């Protein structure tokens, strides 16, 4: 992913009080805590991510076999990448 990361100086994590980092992923702004790795979404952003995920997964050909296409790995979706902390 080639999305920008910047620190959000006014927002703090409610759990550990670290300053939140802001990432733009697929047109959705996501706040993430660098301390505890919490992810925070604004209203409507989860729905935007779900829509982006649907479009992303639709690109996979119907006849693709994940076991042979990805050599034992599986194609990770957008939401899985975000919550796994991929940059």
Phi, psi and omega in degrees: 000140181246042184268148184286149175234134175214157179274137180263100189293339185263349184251135177240150177293131178290343181270309186242359176067017173288155174287135183281142171269146178250130178237141170255119182234116177054040178082003181245131179272125184237134174261133180229140178272122178288342181281301185254359178068021175294147180242132184236131180239146174274170179305131177088346183286327176297317179297321178296320178293321178296318177297316179297321178298317180298316179294319181298312182288334179292340179288341180287125180301146181299327185268006181288133176258110183304329182292324180266324182294319185250016174047056177088349177261162175245154179285119182273138179279173182300312182297318179297321178296317181297312184283346174274351178084017177297140179254000000 
